[in-house]
């Protein structure tokens, strides 16, 4: 982003970005606004996800924005996001 926050693109299409501090992202232990909040193009309710589910979500978000040829090649090499192999 123009303000220096990281963004994640595939072929110039945004699928993930780091949000700025917002009132809806609060650390439940300290009450402070979180500075490290990621926003995914297809990701509601991230707080309910464990690490593996988050990984799968990032992969799925990337796959929705990647060119079909690139996505097929990635899937051929890595398998579906929910495949443990």
N, CA, C and O atoms as a Maestro MAE file, in Angstrom:
{
 s_m_m2io_version
 :::
 2.0.0
}

f_m_ct {
 s_m_title
 :::
 protein
 m_atom[340] {
  # First column is atom index #
  i_m_mmod_type
  r_m_x_coord
  r_m_y_coord
  r_m_z_coord
  i_m_residue_number
  s_m_chain_name
  s_m_pdb_residue_name
  s_m_pdb_atom_name
  i_m_atomic_number
  :::
  1 25 0.848 -1.182 0.000 1 A "UNK " " N  " 7
  2 3 0.000 0.000 0.000 1 A "UNK " " CA " 6
  3 2 0.888 1.238 0.000 1 A "UNK " " C  " 6
  4 15 2.077 1.174 0.315 1 A "UNK " " O  " 8
  5 25 0.294 2.339 -0.354 2 A "UNK " " N  " 7
  6 3 1.048 3.589 -0.426 2 A "UNK " " CA " 6
  7 2 1.621 3.993 0.923 2 A "UNK " " C  " 6
  8 15 2.627 4.699 0.979 2 A "UNK " " O  " 8
  9 25 0.996 3.556 2.011 3 A "UNK " " N  " 7
  10 3 1.480 3.930 3.340 3 A "UNK " " CA " 6
  11 2 2.521 2.946 3.888 3 A "UNK " " C  " 6
  12 15 2.925 3.059 5.045 3 A "UNK " " O  " 8
  13 25 2.948 2.000 3.083 4 A "UNK " " N  " 7
  14 3 4.005 1.081 3.495 4 A "UNK " " CA " 6
  15 2 3.539 -0.226 4.109 4 A "UNK " " C  " 6
  16 15 4.360 -1.102 4.384 4 A "UNK " " O  " 8
  17 25 2.227 -0.379 4.330 5 A "UNK " " N  " 7
  18 3 1.735 -1.641 4.876 5 A "UNK " " CA " 6
  19 2 1.843 -2.730 3.815 5 A "UNK " " C  " 6
  20 15 1.623 -2.462 2.634 5 A "UNK " " O  " 8
  21 25 2.183 -3.974 4.225 6 A "UNK " " N  " 7
  22 3 2.303 -5.056 3.254 6 A "UNK " " CA " 6
  23 2 0.970 -5.400 2.596 6 A "UNK " " C  " 6
  24 15 -0.083 -5.375 3.233 6 A "UNK " " O  " 8
  25 25 1.043 -5.719 1.316 7 A "UNK " " N  " 7
  26 3 -0.086 -6.259 0.581 7 A "UNK " " CA " 6
  27 2 0.396 -7.492 -0.150 7 A "UNK " " C  " 6
  28 15 1.579 -7.605 -0.472 7 A "UNK " " O  " 8
  29 25 -0.491 -8.395 -0.409 8 A "UNK " " N  " 7
  30 3 -0.151 -9.642 -1.090 8 A "UNK " " CA " 6
  31 2 -0.995 -9.733 -2.345 8 A "UNK " " C  " 6
  32 15 -2.225 -9.749 -2.293 8 A "UNK " " O  " 8
  33 25 -0.306 -9.791 -3.476 9 A "UNK " " N  " 7
  34 3 -0.957 -9.764 -4.771 9 A "UNK " " CA " 6
  35 2 -0.540 -10.981 -5.583 9 A "UNK " " C  " 6
  36 15 0.526 -11.561 -5.377 9 A "UNK " " O  " 8
  37 25 -1.403 -11.344 -6.499 10 A "UNK " " N  " 7
  38 3 -1.047 -12.303 -7.530 10 A "UNK " " CA " 6
  39 2 -1.554 -11.707 -8.833 10 A "UNK " " C  " 6
  40 15 -2.751 -11.460 -8.985 10 A "UNK " " O  " 8
  41 25 -0.649 -11.476 -9.766 11 A "UNK " " N  " 7
  42 3 -0.978 -10.820 -11.027 11 A "UNK " " CA " 6
  43 2 -1.722 -9.514 -10.807 11 A "UNK " " C  " 6
  44 15 -2.728 -9.240 -11.462 11 A "UNK " " O  " 8
  45 25 -1.220 -8.713 -9.882 12 A "UNK " " N  " 7
  46 3 -1.783 -7.400 -9.553 12 A "UNK " " CA " 6
  47 2 -3.182 -7.452 -8.948 12 A "UNK " " C  " 6
  48 15 -3.881 -6.438 -8.924 12 A "UNK " " O  " 8
  49 25 -3.604 -8.628 -8.455 13 A "UNK " " N  " 7
  50 3 -4.902 -8.753 -7.788 13 A "UNK " " CA " 6
  51 2 -4.676 -8.986 -6.303 13 A "UNK " " C  " 6
  52 15 -3.984 -9.925 -5.909 13 A "UNK " " O  " 8
  53 25 -5.260 -8.132 -5.493 14 A "UNK " " N  " 7
  54 3 -5.115 -8.205 -4.047 14 A "UNK " " CA " 6
  55 2 -5.869 -9.401 -3.476 14 A "UNK " " C  " 6
  56 15 -7.031 -9.627 -3.813 14 A "UNK " " O  " 8
  57 25 -5.196 -10.174 -2.602 15 A "UNK " " N  " 7
  58 3 -5.911 -11.228 -1.886 15 A "UNK " " CA " 6
  59 2 -5.710 -11.132 -0.385 15 A "UNK " " C  " 6
  60 15 -6.432 -11.787 0.367 15 A "UNK " " O  " 8
  61 25 -4.751 -10.336 0.077 16 A "UNK " " N  " 7
  62 3 -4.501 -10.182 1.505 16 A "UNK " " CA " 6
  63 2 -3.762 -8.858 1.731 16 A "UNK " " C  " 6
  64 15 -2.925 -8.462 0.919 16 A "UNK " " O  " 8
  65 25 -4.077 -8.182 2.838 17 A "UNK " " N  " 7
  66 3 -3.350 -6.965 3.180 17 A "UNK " " CA " 6
  67 2 -3.296 -6.813 4.689 17 A "UNK " " C  " 6
  68 15 -4.099 -7.397 5.417 17 A "UNK " " O  " 8
  69 25 -2.339 -6.021 5.147 18 A "UNK " " N  " 7
  70 3 -2.246 -5.716 6.573 18 A "UNK " " CA " 6
  71 2 -3.022 -4.430 6.818 18 A "UNK " " C  " 6
  72 15 -2.708 -3.381 6.255 18 A "UNK " " O  " 8
  73 25 -4.029 -4.526 7.657 19 A "UNK " " N  " 7
  74 3 -4.861 -3.368 7.962 19 A "UNK " " CA " 6
  75 2 -4.151 -2.417 8.912 19 A "UNK " " C  " 6
  76 15 -3.221 -2.794 9.625 19 A "UNK " " O  " 8
  77 25 -4.612 -1.186 8.902 20 A "UNK " " N  " 7
  78 3 -4.136 -0.238 9.902 20 A "UNK " " CA " 6
  79 2 -4.893 -0.502 11.204 20 A "UNK " " C  " 6
  80 15 -5.854 -1.270 11.227 20 A "UNK " " O  " 8
  81 25 -4.451 0.140 12.284 21 A "UNK " " N  " 7
  82 3 -5.146 -0.021 13.570 21 A "UNK " " CA " 6
  83 2 -6.587 0.457 13.416 21 A "UNK " " C  " 6
  84 15 -6.853 1.535 12.884 21 A "UNK " " O  " 8
  85 25 -7.517 -0.386 13.904 22 A "UNK " " N  " 7
  86 3 -8.927 -0.047 13.819 22 A "UNK " " CA " 6
  87 2 -9.600 -0.398 15.131 22 A "UNK " " C  " 6
  88 15 -9.126 -1.274 15.854 22 A "UNK " " O  " 8
  89 25 -10.692 0.269 15.446 23 A "UNK " " N  " 7
  90 3 -11.365 0.020 16.727 23 A "UNK " " CA " 6
  91 2 -11.950 -1.381 16.857 23 A "UNK " " C  " 6
  92 15 -12.230 -1.817 17.974 23 A "UNK " " O  " 8
  93 25 -12.141 -2.094 15.766 24 A "UNK " " N  " 7
  94 3 -12.738 -3.428 15.847 24 A "UNK " " CA " 6
  95 2 -11.703 -4.543 16.005 24 A "UNK " " C  " 6
  96 15 -12.070 -5.718 16.030 24 A "UNK " " O  " 8
  97 25 -10.426 -4.200 16.113 25 A "UNK " " N  " 7
  98 3 -9.365 -5.197 16.295 25 A "UNK " " CA " 6
  99 2 -8.658 -4.911 17.614 25 A "UNK " " C  " 6
  100 15 -7.678 -4.167 17.657 25 A "UNK " " O  " 8
  101 25 -9.163 -5.506 18.680 26 A "UNK " " N  " 7
  102 3 -8.691 -5.225 20.035 26 A "UNK " " CA " 6
  103 2 -8.080 -6.475 20.659 26 A "UNK " " C  " 6
  104 15 -8.641 -7.566 20.555 26 A "UNK " " O  " 8
  105 25 -6.930 -6.311 21.306 27 A "UNK " " N  " 7
  106 3 -6.329 -7.415 22.062 27 A "UNK " " CA " 6
  107 2 -7.206 -7.664 23.287 27 A "UNK " " C  " 6
  108 15 -7.391 -6.761 24.102 27 A "UNK " " O  " 8
  109 25 -7.751 -8.877 23.431 28 A "UNK " " N  " 7
  110 3 -8.664 -9.129 24.548 28 A "UNK " " CA " 6
  111 2 -7.985 -9.063 25.915 28 A "UNK " " C  " 6
  112 15 -8.652 -8.836 26.924 28 A "UNK " " O  " 8
  113 25 -6.671 -9.259 25.959 29 A "UNK " " N  " 7
  114 3 -5.957 -9.224 27.237 29 A "UNK " " CA " 6
  115 2 -5.584 -7.819 27.677 29 A "UNK " " C  " 6
  116 15 -5.627 -7.511 28.868 29 A "UNK " " O  " 8
  117 25 -5.212 -6.952 26.717 30 A "UNK " " N  " 7
  118 3 -4.744 -5.611 27.075 30 A "UNK " " CA " 6
  119 2 -5.725 -4.503 26.738 30 A "UNK " " C  " 6
  120 15 -5.632 -3.406 27.287 30 A "UNK " " O  " 8
  121 25 -6.669 -4.777 25.837 31 A "UNK " " N  " 7
  122 3 -7.599 -3.745 25.403 31 A "UNK " " CA " 6
  123 2 -7.018 -2.795 24.373 31 A "UNK " " C  " 6
  124 15 -7.691 -1.848 23.964 31 A "UNK " " O  " 8
  125 25 -5.775 -3.028 23.942 32 A "UNK " " N  " 7
  126 3 -5.132 -2.160 22.958 32 A "UNK " " CA " 6
  127 2 -5.520 -2.576 21.550 32 A "UNK " " C  " 6
  128 15 -5.846 -3.734 21.286 32 A "UNK " " O  " 8
  129 25 -5.476 -1.602 20.655 33 A "UNK " " N  " 7
  130 3 -5.722 -1.910 19.247 33 A "UNK " " CA " 6
  131 2 -4.564 -2.722 18.693 33 A "UNK " " C  " 6
  132 15 -3.399 -2.440 18.971 33 A "UNK " " O  " 8
  133 25 -4.900 -3.727 17.912 34 A "UNK " " N  " 7
  134 3 -3.878 -4.581 17.309 34 A "UNK " " CA " 6
  135 2 -3.298 -3.914 16.065 34 A "UNK " " C  " 6
  136 15 -4.029 -3.333 15.263 34 A "UNK " " O  " 8
  137 25 -1.992 -4.002 15.915 35 A "UNK " " N  " 7
  138 3 -1.318 -3.411 14.757 35 A "UNK " " CA " 6
  139 2 -1.026 -4.442 13.673 35 A "UNK " " C  " 6
  140 15 -0.619 -4.076 12.570 35 A "UNK " " O  " 8
  141 25 -1.226 -5.714 13.968 36 A "UNK " " N  " 7
  142 3 -0.836 -6.765 13.033 36 A "UNK " " CA " 6
  143 2 -2.053 -7.572 12.548 36 A "UNK " " C  " 6
  144 15 -2.073 -8.799 12.636 36 A "UNK " " O  " 8
  145 25 -3.045 -6.869 12.045 37 A "UNK " " N  " 7
  146 3 -4.282 -7.507 11.599 37 A "UNK " " CA " 6
  147 2 -4.220 -7.706 10.095 37 A "UNK " " C  " 6
  148 15 -3.985 -6.764 9.338 37 A "UNK " " O  " 8
  149 25 -4.434 -8.943 9.673 38 A "UNK " " N  " 7
  150 3 -4.486 -9.241 8.250 38 A "UNK " " CA " 6
  151 2 -5.930 -9.308 7.788 38 A "UNK " " C  " 6
  152 15 -6.800 -9.814 8.498 38 A "UNK " " O  " 8
  153 25 -6.175 -8.798 6.603 39 A "UNK " " N  " 7
  154 3 -7.502 -8.873 6.004 39 A "UNK " " CA " 6
  155 2 -7.388 -9.725 4.751 39 A "UNK " " C  " 6
  156 15 -6.539 -9.479 3.894 39 A "UNK " " O  " 8
  157 25 -8.246 -10.724 4.652 40 A "UNK " " N  " 7
  158 3 -8.274 -11.599 3.492 40 A "UNK " " CA " 6
  159 2 -9.506 -11.299 2.671 40 A "UNK " " C  " 6
  160 15 -10.558 -10.960 3.212 40 A "UNK " " O  " 8
  161 25 -9.377 -11.420 1.404 41 A "UNK " " N  " 7
  162 3 -10.480 -11.132 0.487 41 A "UNK " " CA " 6
  163 2 -11.672 -12.060 0.724 41 A "UNK " " C  " 6
  164 15 -12.804 -11.664 0.448 41 A "UNK " " O  " 8
  165 25 -11.462 -13.260 1.218 42 A "UNK " " N  " 7
  166 3 -12.543 -14.237 1.392 42 A "UNK " " CA " 6
  167 2 -12.525 -14.843 2.790 42 A "UNK " " C  " 6
  168 15 -12.658 -16.059 2.926 42 A "UNK " " O  " 8
  169 25 -12.366 -14.032 3.831 43 A "UNK " " N  " 7
  170 3 -12.082 -14.617 5.147 43 A "UNK " " CA " 6
  171 2 -12.847 -13.999 6.306 43 A "UNK " " C  " 6
  172 15 -12.288 -13.158 7.010 43 A "UNK " " O  " 8
  173 25 -14.105 -14.379 6.537 44 A "UNK " " N  " 7
  174 3 -14.774 -13.914 7.748 44 A "UNK " " CA " 6
  175 2 -14.380 -14.759 8.961 44 A "UNK " " C  " 6
  176 15 -13.979 -15.913 8.806 44 A "UNK " " O  " 8
  177 25 -14.490 -14.204 10.143 45 A "UNK " " N  " 7
  178 3 -14.302 -14.929 11.408 45 A "UNK " " CA " 6
  179 2 -12.928 -15.594 11.570 45 A "UNK " " C  " 6
  180 15 -12.849 -16.771 11.922 45 A "UNK " " O  " 8
  181 25 -11.865 -14.855 11.318 46 A "UNK " " N  " 7
  182 3 -10.519 -15.422 11.446 46 A "UNK " " CA " 6
  183 2 -10.187 -15.854 12.865 46 A "UNK " " C  " 6
  184 15 -9.372 -16.757 13.056 46 A "UNK " " O  " 8
  185 25 -10.794 -15.235 13.855 47 A "UNK " " N  " 7
  186 3 -10.481 -15.580 15.242 47 A "UNK " " CA " 6
  187 2 -10.810 -17.038 15.553 47 A "UNK " " C  " 6
  188 15 -10.253 -17.606 16.492 47 A "UNK " " O  " 8
  189 25 -11.682 -17.634 14.798 48 A "UNK " " N  " 7
  190 3 -12.079 -19.028 15.026 48 A "UNK " " CA " 6
  191 2 -11.126 -20.036 14.380 48 A "UNK " " C  " 6
  192 15 -11.284 -21.241 14.576 48 A "UNK " " O  " 8
  193 25 -10.154 -19.570 13.627 49 A "UNK " " N  " 7
  194 3 -9.277 -20.468 12.872 49 A "UNK " " CA " 6
  195 2 -8.021 -20.834 13.637 49 A "UNK " " C  " 6
  196 15 -7.449 -20.007 14.348 49 A "UNK " " O  " 8
  197 25 -7.593 -22.086 13.485 50 A "UNK " " N  " 7
  198 3 -6.280 -22.457 14.005 50 A "UNK " " CA " 6
  199 2 -5.245 -22.204 12.908 50 A "UNK " " C  " 6
  200 15 -5.599 -21.777 11.809 50 A "UNK " " O  " 8
  201 25 -3.990 -22.461 13.196 51 A "UNK " " N  " 7
  202 3 -2.890 -22.157 12.275 51 A "UNK " " CA " 6
  203 2 -3.062 -22.851 10.915 51 A "UNK " " C  " 6
  204 15 -2.859 -22.231 9.871 51 A "UNK " " O  " 8
  205 25 -3.434 -24.127 10.930 52 A "UNK " " N  " 7
  206 3 -3.591 -24.878 9.680 52 A "UNK " " CA " 6
  207 2 -4.777 -24.349 8.869 52 A "UNK " " C  " 6
  208 15 -4.706 -24.260 7.643 52 A "UNK " " O  " 8
  209 25 -5.859 -24.001 9.555 53 A "UNK " " N  " 7
  210 3 -7.015 -23.438 8.852 53 A "UNK " " CA " 6
  211 2 -6.665 -22.079 8.237 53 A "UNK " " C  " 6
  212 15 -7.123 -21.753 7.141 53 A "UNK " " O  " 8
  213 25 -5.857 -21.294 8.942 54 A "UNK " " N  " 7
  214 3 -5.422 -20.010 8.413 54 A "UNK " " CA " 6
  215 2 -4.569 -20.209 7.166 54 A "UNK " " C  " 6
  216 15 -4.731 -19.492 6.179 54 A "UNK " " O  " 8
  217 25 -3.667 -21.175 7.209 55 A "UNK " " N  " 7
  218 3 -2.845 -21.489 6.036 55 A "UNK " " CA " 6
  219 2 -3.732 -21.844 4.849 55 A "UNK " " C  " 6
  220 15 -3.540 -21.343 3.741 55 A "UNK " " O  " 8
  221 25 -4.702 -22.713 5.098 56 A "UNK " " N  " 7
  222 3 -5.613 -23.120 4.028 56 A "UNK " " CA " 6
  223 2 -6.376 -21.922 3.471 56 A "UNK " " C  " 6
  224 15 -6.601 -21.834 2.264 56 A "UNK " " O  " 8
  225 25 -6.769 -21.011 4.338 57 A "UNK " " N  " 7
  226 3 -7.504 -19.836 3.914 57 A "UNK " " CA " 6
  227 2 -6.649 -18.923 3.041 57 A "UNK " " C  " 6
  228 15 -7.126 -18.390 2.039 57 A "UNK " " O  " 8
  229 25 -5.385 -18.746 3.424 58 A "UNK " " N  " 7
  230 3 -4.473 -17.934 2.609 58 A "UNK " " CA " 6
  231 2 -4.311 -18.571 1.236 58 A "UNK " " C  " 6
  232 15 -4.352 -17.880 0.218 58 A "UNK " " O  " 8
  233 25 -4.127 -19.882 1.208 59 A "UNK " " N  " 7
  234 3 -3.983 -20.586 -0.073 59 A "UNK " " CA " 6
  235 2 -5.250 -20.407 -0.913 59 A "UNK " " C  " 6
  236 15 -5.171 -20.097 -2.101 59 A "UNK " " O  " 8
  237 25 -6.402 -20.599 -0.301 60 A "UNK " " N  " 7
  238 3 -7.658 -20.466 -1.039 60 A "UNK " " CA " 6
  239 2 -7.855 -19.046 -1.555 60 A "UNK " " C  " 6
  240 15 -8.311 -18.851 -2.682 60 A "UNK " " O  " 8
  241 25 -7.513 -18.054 -0.736 61 A "UNK " " N  " 7
  242 3 -7.633 -16.657 -1.167 61 A "UNK " " CA " 6
  243 2 -6.726 -16.405 -2.360 61 A "UNK " " C  " 6
  244 15 -7.130 -15.763 -3.330 61 A "UNK " " O  " 8
  245 25 -5.502 -16.909 -2.288 62 A "UNK " " N  " 7
  246 3 -4.559 -16.743 -3.400 62 A "UNK " " CA " 6
  247 2 -5.084 -17.427 -4.655 62 A "UNK " " C  " 6
  248 15 -5.014 -16.870 -5.750 62 A "UNK " " O  " 8
  249 25 -5.610 -18.641 -4.488 63 A "UNK " " N  " 7
  250 3 -6.119 -19.384 -5.641 63 A "UNK " " CA " 6
  251 2 -7.286 -18.668 -6.315 63 A "UNK " " C  " 6
  252 15 -7.448 -18.781 -7.530 63 A "UNK " " O  " 8
  253 25 -8.109 -17.930 -5.553 64 A "UNK " " N  " 7
  254 3 -9.241 -17.226 -6.158 64 A "UNK " " CA " 6
  255 2 -8.793 -16.051 -7.015 64 A "UNK " " C  " 6
  256 15 -9.539 -15.602 -7.886 64 A "UNK " " O  " 8
  257 25 -7.595 -15.551 -6.782 65 A "UNK " " N  " 7
  258 3 -7.114 -14.385 -7.509 65 A "UNK " " CA " 6
  259 2 -6.055 -14.719 -8.553 65 A "UNK " " C  " 6
  260 15 -5.806 -13.925 -9.460 65 A "UNK " " O  " 8
  261 25 -5.436 -15.880 -8.432 66 A "UNK " " N  " 7
  262 3 -4.375 -16.271 -9.370 66 A "UNK " " CA " 6
  263 2 -4.969 -16.617 -10.733 66 A "UNK " " C  " 6
  264 15 -6.111 -17.068 -10.814 66 A "UNK " " O  " 8
  265 25 -4.206 -16.410 -11.795 67 A "UNK " " N  " 7
  266 3 -4.666 -16.877 -13.103 67 A "UNK " " CA " 6
  267 2 -4.900 -18.389 -13.059 67 A "UNK " " C  " 6
  268 15 -4.194 -19.113 -12.357 67 A "UNK " " O  " 8
  269 25 -5.882 -18.850 -13.802 68 A "UNK " " N  " 7
  270 3 -6.249 -20.266 -13.747 68 A "UNK " " CA " 6
  271 2 -5.066 -21.178 -14.038 68 A "UNK " " C  " 6
  272 15 -4.898 -22.207 -13.382 68 A "UNK " " O  " 8
  273 25 -4.246 -20.810 -15.013 69 A "UNK " " N  " 7
  274 3 -3.087 -21.631 -15.367 69 A "UNK " " CA " 6
  275 2 -2.108 -21.734 -14.192 69 A "UNK " " C  " 6
  276 15 -1.595 -22.813 -13.895 69 A "UNK " " O  " 8
  277 25 -1.859 -20.610 -13.534 70 A "UNK " " N  " 7
  278 3 -0.942 -20.580 -12.391 70 A "UNK " " CA " 6
  279 2 -1.527 -21.385 -11.228 70 A "UNK " " C  " 6
  280 15 -0.812 -22.142 -10.571 70 A "UNK " " O  " 8
  281 25 -2.827 -21.219 -10.976 71 A "UNK " " N  " 7
  282 3 -3.488 -21.963 -9.899 71 A "UNK " " CA " 6
  283 2 -3.437 -23.468 -10.156 71 A "UNK " " C  " 6
  284 15 -3.145 -24.245 -9.247 71 A "UNK " " O  " 8
  285 25 -3.721 -23.877 -11.392 72 A "UNK " " N  " 7
  286 3 -3.665 -25.317 -11.718 72 A "UNK " " CA " 6
  287 2 -2.263 -25.871 -11.519 72 A "UNK " " C  " 6
  288 15 -2.102 -26.979 -11.007 72 A "UNK " " O  " 8
  289 25 -1.249 -25.113 -11.919 73 A "UNK " " N  " 7
  290 3 0.137 -25.568 -11.752 73 A "UNK " " CA " 6
  291 2 0.478 -25.691 -10.270 73 A "UNK " " C  " 6
  292 15 1.134 -26.650 -9.862 73 A "UNK " " O  " 8
  293 25 0.041 -24.732 -9.466 74 A "UNK " " N  " 7
  294 3 0.313 -24.788 -8.033 74 A "UNK " " CA " 6
  295 2 -0.374 -25.993 -7.402 74 A "UNK " " C  " 6
  296 15 0.232 -26.722 -6.617 74 A "UNK " " O  " 8
  297 25 -1.643 -26.198 -7.749 75 A "UNK " " N  " 7
  298 3 -2.394 -27.335 -7.213 75 A "UNK " " CA " 6
  299 2 -1.780 -28.672 -7.643 75 A "UNK " " C  " 6
  300 15 -1.767 -29.627 -6.867 75 A "UNK " " O  " 8
  301 25 -1.273 -28.739 -8.872 76 A "UNK " " N  " 7
  302 3 -0.637 -29.970 -9.340 76 A "UNK " " CA " 6
  303 2 0.608 -30.284 -8.528 76 A "UNK " " C  " 6
  304 15 0.926 -31.452 -8.305 76 A "UNK " " O  " 8
  305 25 1.315 -29.252 -8.086 77 A "UNK " " N  " 7
  306 3 2.523 -29.452 -7.289 77 A "UNK " " CA " 6
  307 2 2.234 -29.665 -5.818 77 A "UNK " " C  " 6
  308 15 2.880 -30.492 -5.174 77 A "UNK " " O  " 8
  309 25 1.268 -28.927 -5.274 78 A "UNK " " N  " 7
  310 3 1.035 -28.918 -3.820 78 A "UNK " " CA " 6
  311 2 -0.225 -29.641 -3.378 78 A "UNK " " C  " 6
  312 15 -0.338 -30.007 -2.208 78 A "UNK " " O  " 8
  313 25 -1.167 -29.856 -4.271 79 A "UNK " " N  " 7
  314 3 -2.436 -30.456 -3.904 79 A "UNK " " CA " 6
  315 2 -3.370 -29.423 -3.316 79 A "UNK " " C  " 6
  316 15 -2.979 -28.275 -3.104 79 A "UNK " " O  " 8
  317 25 -4.619 -29.825 -3.049 80 A "UNK " " N  " 7
  318 3 -5.593 -28.899 -2.469 80 A "UNK " " CA " 6
  319 2 -5.135 -28.384 -1.096 80 A "UNK " " C  " 6
  320 15 -4.334 -29.020 -0.412 80 A "UNK " " O  " 8
  321 25 -5.661 -27.224 -0.719 81 A "UNK " " N  " 7
  322 3 -5.275 -26.598 0.553 81 A "UNK " " CA " 6
  323 2 -5.528 -27.495 1.737 81 A "UNK " " C  " 6
  324 15 -4.769 -27.462 2.706 81 A "UNK " " O  " 8
  325 25 -6.581 -28.302 1.688 82 A "UNK " " N  " 7
  326 3 -6.911 -29.150 2.835 82 A "UNK " " CA " 6
  327 2 -6.248 -30.520 2.768 82 A "UNK " " C  " 6
  328 15 -6.545 -31.386 3.591 82 A "UNK " " O  " 8
  329 25 -5.355 -30.731 1.804 83 A "UNK " " N  " 7
  330 3 -4.641 -32.003 1.678 83 A "UNK " " CA " 6
  331 2 -3.412 -31.961 2.578 83 A "UNK " " C  " 6
  332 15 -2.548 -31.111 2.359 83 A "UNK " " O  " 8
  333 25 -3.285 -32.831 3.579 84 A "UNK " " N  " 7
  334 3 -2.151 -32.779 4.512 84 A "UNK " " CA " 6
  335 2 -0.832 -33.173 3.883 84 A "UNK " " C  " 6
  336 15 0.208 -32.983 4.514 84 A "UNK " " O  " 8
  337 25 -0.816 -33.709 2.684 85 A "UNK " " N  " 7
  338 3 0.427 -34.158 2.050 85 A "UNK " " CA " 6
  339 2 1.241 -33.021 1.511 85 A "UNK " " C  " 6
  340 15 2.313 -33.242 0.948 85 A "UNK " " O  " 8
  :::
 }
 m_bond[339] {
  # First column is bond index #
  i_m_from
  i_m_to
  i_m_order
  :::
  1 1 2 1
  2 2 3 1
  3 3 4 2
  4 3 5 1
  5 5 6 1
  6 6 7 1
  7 7 8 2
  8 7 9 1
  9 9 10 1
  10 10 11 1
  11 11 12 2
  12 11 13 1
  13 13 14 1
  14 14 15 1
  15 15 16 2
  16 15 17 1
  17 17 18 1
  18 18 19 1
  19 19 20 2
  20 19 21 1
  21 21 22 1
  22 22 23 1
  23 23 24 2
  24 23 25 1
  25 25 26 1
  26 26 27 1
  27 27 28 2
  28 27 29 1
  29 29 30 1
  30 30 31 1
  31 31 32 2
  32 31 33 1
  33 33 34 1
  34 34 35 1
  35 35 36 2
  36 35 37 1
  37 37 38 1
  38 38 39 1
  39 39 40 2
  40 39 41 1
  41 41 42 1
  42 42 43 1
  43 43 44 2
  44 43 45 1
  45 45 46 1
  46 46 47 1
  47 47 48 2
  48 47 49 1
  49 49 50 1
  50 50 51 1
  51 51 52 2
  52 51 53 1
  53 53 54 1
  54 54 55 1
  55 55 56 2
  56 55 57 1
  57 57 58 1
  58 58 59 1
  59 59 60 2
  60 59 61 1
  61 61 62 1
  62 62 63 1
  63 63 64 2
  64 63 65 1
  65 65 66 1
  66 66 67 1
  67 67 68 2
  68 67 69 1
  69 69 70 1
  70 70 71 1
  71 71 72 2
  72 71 73 1
  73 73 74 1
  74 74 75 1
  75 75 76 2
  76 75 77 1
  77 77 78 1
  78 78 79 1
  79 79 80 2
  80 79 81 1
  81 81 82 1
  82 82 83 1
  83 83 84 2
  84 83 85 1
  85 85 86 1
  86 86 87 1
  87 87 88 2
  88 87 89 1
  89 89 90 1
  90 90 91 1
  91 91 92 2
  92 91 93 1
  93 93 94 1
  94 94 95 1
  95 95 96 2
  96 95 97 1
  97 97 98 1
  98 98 99 1
  99 99 100 2
  100 99 101 1
  101 101 102 1
  102 102 103 1
  103 103 104 2
  104 103 105 1
  105 105 106 1
  106 106 107 1
  107 107 108 2
  108 107 109 1
  109 109 110 1
  110 110 111 1
  111 111 112 2
  112 111 113 1
  113 113 114 1
  114 114 115 1
  115 115 116 2
  116 115 117 1
  117 117 118 1
  118 118 119 1
  119 119 120 2
  120 119 121 1
  121 121 122 1
  122 122 123 1
  123 123 124 2
  124 123 125 1
  125 125 126 1
  126 126 127 1
  127 127 128 2
  128 127 129 1
  129 129 130 1
  130 130 131 1
  131 131 132 2
  132 131 133 1
  133 133 134 1
  134 134 135 1
  135 135 136 2
  136 135 137 1
  137 137 138 1
  138 138 139 1
  139 139 140 2
  140 139 141 1
  141 141 142 1
  142 142 143 1
  143 143 144 2
  144 143 145 1
  145 145 146 1
  146 146 147 1
  147 147 148 2
  148 147 149 1
  149 149 150 1
  150 150 151 1
  151 151 152 2
  152 151 153 1
  153 153 154 1
  154 154 155 1
  155 155 156 2
  156 155 157 1
  157 157 158 1
  158 158 159 1
  159 159 160 2
  160 159 161 1
  161 161 162 1
  162 162 163 1
  163 163 164 2
  164 163 165 1
  165 165 166 1
  166 166 167 1
  167 167 168 2
  168 167 169 1
  169 169 170 1
  170 170 171 1
  171 171 172 2
  172 171 173 1
  173 173 174 1
  174 174 175 1
  175 175 176 2
  176 175 177 1
  177 177 178 1
  178 178 179 1
  179 179 180 2
  180 179 181 1
  181 181 182 1
  182 182 183 1
  183 183 184 2
  184 183 185 1
  185 185 186 1
  186 186 187 1
  187 187 188 2
  188 187 189 1
  189 189 190 1
  190 190 191 1
  191 191 192 2
  192 191 193 1
  193 193 194 1
  194 194 195 1
  195 195 196 2
  196 195 197 1
  197 197 198 1
  198 198 199 1
  199 199 200 2
  200 199 201 1
  201 201 202 1
  202 202 203 1
  203 203 204 2
  204 203 205 1
  205 205 206 1
  206 206 207 1
  207 207 208 2
  208 207 209 1
  209 209 210 1
  210 210 211 1
  211 211 212 2
  212 211 213 1
  213 213 214 1
  214 214 215 1
  215 215 216 2
  216 215 217 1
  217 217 218 1
  218 218 219 1
  219 219 220 2
  220 219 221 1
  221 221 222 1
  222 222 223 1
  223 223 224 2
  224 223 225 1
  225 225 226 1
  226 226 227 1
  227 227 228 2
  228 227 229 1
  229 229 230 1
  230 230 231 1
  231 231 232 2
  232 231 233 1
  233 233 234 1
  234 234 235 1
  235 235 236 2
  236 235 237 1
  237 237 238 1
  238 238 239 1
  239 239 240 2
  240 239 241 1
  241 241 242 1
  242 242 243 1
  243 243 244 2
  244 243 245 1
  245 245 246 1
  246 246 247 1
  247 247 248 2
  248 247 249 1
  249 249 250 1
  250 250 251 1
  251 251 252 2
  252 251 253 1
  253 253 254 1
  254 254 255 1
  255 255 256 2
  256 255 257 1
  257 257 258 1
  258 258 259 1
  259 259 260 2
  260 259 261 1
  261 261 262 1
  262 262 263 1
  263 263 264 2
  264 263 265 1
  265 265 266 1
  266 266 267 1
  267 267 268 2
  268 267 269 1
  269 269 270 1
  270 270 271 1
  271 271 272 2
  272 271 273 1
  273 273 274 1
  274 274 275 1
  275 275 276 2
  276 275 277 1
  277 277 278 1
  278 278 279 1
  279 279 280 2
  280 279 281 1
  281 281 282 1
  282 282 283 1
  283 283 284 2
  284 283 285 1
  285 285 286 1
  286 286 287 1
  287 287 288 2
  288 287 289 1
  289 289 290 1
  290 290 291 1
  291 291 292 2
  292 291 293 1
  293 293 294 1
  294 294 295 1
  295 295 296 2
  296 295 297 1
  297 297 298 1
  298 298 299 1
  299 299 300 2
  300 299 301 1
  301 301 302 1
  302 302 303 1
  303 303 304 2
  304 303 305 1
  305 305 306 1
  306 306 307 1
  307 307 308 2
  308 307 309 1
  309 309 310 1
  310 310 311 1
  311 311 312 2
  312 311 313 1
  313 313 314 1
  314 314 315 1
  315 315 316 2
  316 315 317 1
  317 317 318 1
  318 318 319 1
  319 319 320 2
  320 319 321 1
  321 321 322 1
  322 322 323 1
  323 323 324 2
  324 323 325 1
  325 325 326 1
  326 326 327 1
  327 327 328 2
  328 327 329 1
  329 329 330 1
  330 330 331 1
  331 331 332 2
  332 331 333 1
  333 333 334 1
  334 334 335 1
  335 335 336 2
  336 335 337 1
  337 337 338 1
  338 338 339 1
  339 339 340 2
  :::
 }
}
